[in-house]
């Protein structure tokens, strides 16, 4: 009896250790890919975020434009570069959702398509765990597109699916694996990369991303480590990496002074993200 029980305990212990080792291996992240030639935005960088429409001249006197990668041609990227010395242009793509209006929509296999994104017609969450197959090939092609058009950086959107009802049992480690893979693939192409939202994973993702872009962290009181306990955009600033932030519902009197004190580049915009309205907290 005692020997049998001891054997069972040993067996359970071995299984437990094996499970722990498997979890550790699953949680292991790749080394960040260095990108010495990549553009790194200064902590204070004026910018425009315009996704609904394509910018047209006269352009705003800002140091950075963040615009839709598919809808923008290389000629416009060049024009944005040429009309202001040092201006950089960021390529917006969705890396975590399928959009049925994109020219590569037919390439997505049915197995990666999940639930609809609330409020966004024609858009569905992706099973990011499948990035080792066709999904990864599609995303690498999108990054190639950004590079070929002359963009300086990329903003991969919807990279926090694990916190949403996607239709897939996504876990935090799945998101970390995908996001670090995206950042490394961007760096391989000489593109700097922004961490879009995914606030809770900032401590682990900070070494991989060159700057951050957040929506509504002041409205939801989640901007800083003091707000959250162990993560916050102040960690980006402390690391010398710029933070770009947008509020949709708050008046500027409710967040601009806080944003400026934290050295965030904050704007007041409408959710549609057209050219206007646009109210910067500082400068242009």
C-alpha positions as CSV (number, residue, x, y, z in Angstrom):
1,X,0.0,0.0,0.0
2,X,2.7,2.5,1.0
3,X,4.9,1.5,-1.9
4,X,2.0,1.9,-4.3
5,X,1.1,5.3,-2.9
6,X,4.7,6.4,-3.1
7,X,4.8,5.3,-6.7
8,X,1.7,7.3,-7.4
9,X,3.1,10.4,-5.7
10,X,6.3,10.1,-7.7
11,X,4.3,9.7,-10.9
12,X,2.2,12.8,-10.1
13,X,5.3,14.8,-9.3
14,X,6.9,13.8,-12.6
15,X,3.7,14.8,-14.5
16,X,3.6,18.1,-12.6
17,X,7.2,18.9,-13.4
18,X,6.6,18.0,-17.0
19,X,3.6,20.3,-17.2
20,X,5.7,23.2,-15.6
21,X,8.5,22.6,-18.1
22,X,6.0,22.6,-21.0
23,X,4.5,25.9,-19.8
24,X,7.9,27.4,-19.4
25,X,8.8,26.4,-23.0
26,X,5.5,27.8,-24.3
27,X,6.1,31.1,-22.5
28,X,9.7,31.4,-23.8
29,X,9.9,34.4,-26.1
30,X,12.4,34.9,-28.9
31,X,15.2,37.4,-28.6
32,X,14.3,40.8,-29.9
33,X,15.6,41.5,-33.5
34,X,17.8,44.6,-33.4
35,X,17.0,47.4,-35.8
36,X,19.9,49.9,-35.6
37,X,18.7,51.7,-38.8
38,X,15.1,52.0,-37.8
39,X,13.6,55.4,-37.1
40,X,12.9,55.9,-33.4
41,X,10.4,58.8,-32.7
42,X,11.6,61.4,-30.2
43,X,9.6,61.5,-26.9
44,X,8.0,64.7,-28.1
45,X,6.8,64.2,-31.7
46,X,3.8,66.0,-33.2
47,X,1.6,63.8,-35.3
48,X,-1.6,63.1,-37.2
49,X,-3.6,59.9,-37.1
50,X,-5.8,59.7,-40.2
51,X,-7.3,56.3,-41.2
52,X,-10.7,57.0,-42.7
53,X,-9.4,59.1,-45.6
54,X,-6.1,59.6,-47.4
55,X,-4.3,62.8,-46.5
56,X,-4.2,65.6,-49.2
57,X,-2.1,68.7,-49.5
58,X,-1.7,71.0,-47.8
59,X,-0.5,68.6,-45.1
60,X,-0.3,69.5,-41.4
61,X,3.0,70.7,-40.1
62,X,3.6,67.6,-38.0
63,X,6.5,65.3,-37.7
64,X,4.6,62.1,-38.1
65,X,1.6,60.8,-40.1
66,X,0.0,57.5,-39.2
67,X,-2.2,56.4,-42.2
68,X,-3.7,53.4,-43.8
69,X,-1.2,51.2,-45.5
70,X,-3.5,49.7,-48.2
71,X,-5.1,53.0,-49.2
72,X,-1.9,54.9,-49.4
73,X,0.4,54.8,-52.5
74,X,4.1,55.2,-52.6
75,X,3.7,58.6,-54.2
76,X,1.8,60.0,-51.2
77,X,4.4,58.6,-48.8
78,X,7.1,60.3,-50.8
79,X,5.1,63.5,-50.9
80,X,4.7,63.5,-47.1
81,X,8.4,62.9,-46.7
82,X,9.3,65.7,-49.2
83,X,7.0,68.4,-47.9
84,X,8.6,68.5,-44.4
85,X,12.2,67.7,-43.6
86,X,12.4,64.7,-41.2
87,X,8.7,63.8,-41.4
88,X,8.0,60.1,-40.9
89,X,5.1,58.0,-42.1
90,X,3.6,55.1,-40.3
91,X,1.8,52.2,-42.0
92,X,-1.5,51.1,-40.4
93,X,-2.5,47.5,-40.9
94,X,-4.7,45.2,-38.9
95,X,-2.7,42.3,-37.7
96,X,-5.4,40.7,-35.5
97,X,-8.5,41.0,-37.6
98,X,-9.8,40.0,-41.0
99,X,-11.3,42.9,-43.0
100,X,-13.5,41.8,-45.9
101,X,-12.8,44.9,-48.0
102,X,-9.0,44.4,-48.2
103,X,-7.4,43.2,-51.5
104,X,-5.9,40.2,-49.8
105,X,-9.1,39.1,-48.0
106,X,-9.5,36.0,-50.2
107,X,-6.2,34.6,-49.0
108,X,-7.4,34.1,-45.4
109,X,-8.3,30.4,-44.7
110,X,-11.7,29.9,-43.0
111,X,-9.9,28.2,-40.1
112,X,-8.4,31.5,-38.9
113,X,-11.7,33.5,-39.0
114,X,-13.4,34.1,-35.7
115,X,-16.2,36.2,-34.3
116,X,-17.1,39.7,-35.6
117,X,-15.5,42.7,-33.9
118,X,-18.2,44.6,-32.0
119,X,-19.2,47.7,-34.0
120,X,-17.0,47.0,-37.0
121,X,-18.9,45.6,-39.9
122,X,-17.1,43.1,-42.1
123,X,-14.3,42.6,-39.6
124,X,-13.6,39.3,-37.7
125,X,-11.0,38.3,-35.2
126,X,-8.1,36.0,-36.3
127,X,-6.7,32.9,-34.7
128,X,-3.3,34.4,-34.2
129,X,-2.0,31.0,-33.0
130,X,-1.8,30.0,-36.6
131,X,0.8,32.6,-37.6
132,X,3.2,29.8,-38.4
133,X,1.2,29.0,-41.5
134,X,-0.8,31.0,-44.1
135,X,-1.7,33.7,-41.6
136,X,1.9,34.5,-41.1
137,X,2.6,34.6,-44.8
138,X,-0.2,37.1,-45.2
139,X,1.1,39.3,-42.5
140,X,4.6,39.2,-43.8
141,X,3.3,40.3,-47.2
142,X,1.6,43.2,-45.5
143,X,4.8,44.2,-43.9
144,X,6.5,43.9,-47.3
145,X,3.9,46.2,-48.7
146,X,4.6,48.8,-46.1
147,X,8.3,48.6,-46.8
148,X,7.9,48.8,-50.6
149,X,5.7,51.9,-50.3
150,X,8.4,53.7,-48.4
151,X,6.9,53.8,-44.9
152,X,9.2,54.3,-41.9
153,X,7.2,52.3,-39.4
154,X,4.2,50.0,-38.9
155,X,1.2,50.2,-36.6
156,X,-0.2,46.6,-36.3
157,X,-3.8,46.9,-34.9
158,X,-6.0,44.5,-32.9
159,X,-3.0,42.8,-31.2
160,X,-5.0,42.2,-28.0
161,X,-7.4,39.6,-29.1
162,X,-6.8,37.4,-26.0
163,X,-8.7,40.0,-24.0
164,X,-11.7,39.8,-26.3
165,X,-14.4,37.3,-27.3
166,X,-12.7,36.1,-30.5
167,X,-14.2,32.7,-30.9
168,X,-10.8,31.1,-30.1
169,X,-9.4,30.1,-26.7
170,X,-6.5,32.6,-27.0
171,X,-4.3,33.0,-24.0
172,X,-1.8,35.7,-22.9
173,X,1.1,33.6,-24.0
174,X,-0.4,33.2,-27.5
175,X,-0.6,37.0,-27.8
176,X,2.9,37.5,-26.6
177,X,4.2,35.0,-29.1
178,X,2.4,36.7,-32.0
179,X,3.2,40.2,-31.0
180,X,6.9,39.5,-30.6
181,X,6.9,37.7,-33.9
182,X,5.3,40.7,-35.6
183,X,7.8,43.2,-34.0
184,X,10.7,41.0,-35.1
185,X,9.4,40.7,-38.6
186,X,9.0,44.5,-38.9
187,X,12.6,45.0,-37.7
188,X,13.9,42.5,-40.2
189,X,12.5,44.8,-42.9
190,X,14.0,48.0,-41.4
191,X,10.6,49.2,-40.1
192,X,10.1,50.5,-36.6
193,X,7.0,49.2,-34.9
194,X,4.3,50.5,-32.5
195,X,2.7,48.6,-29.7
196,X,-1.1,49.3,-30.2
197,X,-2.9,49.0,-26.9
198,X,-2.3,45.6,-25.2
199,X,-1.5,47.5,-22.1
200,X,-1.2,44.6,-19.7
201,X,1.7,43.0,-21.6
202,X,3.8,46.2,-21.8
203,X,6.5,44.9,-19.4
204,X,7.3,41.9,-21.6
205,X,6.8,43.6,-24.9
206,X,8.7,46.8,-24.2
207,X,12.0,45.4,-25.5
208,X,10.5,44.5,-28.8
209,X,8.6,47.7,-29.7
210,X,10.0,51.1,-30.6
211,X,7.0,53.3,-29.5
212,X,3.4,52.9,-28.3
213,X,0.0,54.0,-29.4
214,X,-3.0,53.9,-27.1
215,X,-6.6,54.7,-27.2
216,X,-8.5,56.1,-24.2
217,X,-6.2,55.3,-21.4
218,X,-7.1,58.4,-19.6
219,X,-10.9,57.7,-19.9
220,X,-10.4,54.3,-18.4
221,X,-7.7,55.3,-15.9
222,X,-5.1,52.8,-17.2
223,X,-2.3,55.0,-18.5
224,X,0.4,54.5,-15.8
225,X,2.0,51.9,-13.6
226,X,0.4,53.7,-10.7
227,X,-3.0,53.1,-12.2
228,X,-2.5,49.4,-13.0
229,X,0.0,48.1,-10.5
230,X,2.6,46.6,-12.8
231,X,2.2,48.0,-16.3
232,X,1.8,51.4,-17.8
233,X,2.9,53.7,-20.6
234,X,5.2,55.6,-18.3
235,X,7.4,52.5,-18.7
236,X,7.8,53.4,-22.4
237,X,8.7,57.0,-21.6
238,X,11.2,55.8,-18.9
239,X,12.8,53.7,-21.6
240,X,13.1,56.7,-23.9
241,X,10.3,55.5,-26.2
242,X,7.6,57.8,-27.4
243,X,3.9,57.3,-26.5
244,X,1.1,58.5,-28.8
245,X,-2.3,58.6,-27.2
246,X,-5.8,59.5,-28.3
247,X,-9.0,60.3,-26.4
248,X,-12.5,60.3,-28.1
249,X,-14.9,61.2,-25.3
250,X,-13.0,63.3,-22.8
251,X,-12.7,67.0,-23.1
252,X,-9.1,68.2,-23.4
253,X,-9.4,69.8,-20.0
254,X,-9.8,66.4,-18.5
255,X,-6.6,64.8,-19.9
256,X,-4.2,67.2,-21.6
257,X,-2.4,68.5,-18.6
258,X,-2.0,64.9,-17.4
259,X,-0.7,63.8,-20.8
260,X,1.8,66.6,-21.0
261,X,3.1,65.9,-17.5
262,X,3.7,62.3,-18.5
263,X,5.3,63.4,-21.7
264,X,2.7,61.7,-23.9
265,X,1.8,63.0,-27.4
266,X,-2.0,63.1,-26.9
267,X,-4.7,64.1,-29.3
268,X,-8.5,64.6,-29.1
269,X,-10.1,62.9,-32.1
270,X,-13.3,61.4,-33.3
271,X,-13.6,57.6,-33.4
272,X,-13.8,57.7,-37.2
273,X,-10.2,59.1,-37.3
274,X,-10.7,61.4,-40.3
275,X,-8.5,64.4,-41.0
276,X,-10.6,66.6,-38.6
277,X,-11.5,67.3,-35.9
278,X,-8.1,67.1,-34.3
279,X,-6.9,68.8,-31.1
280,X,-3.4,68.3,-29.9
281,X,-2.5,68.7,-26.3
282,X,0.7,70.5,-27.2
283,X,2.2,72.1,-30.2
284,X,0.8,71.4,-33.6
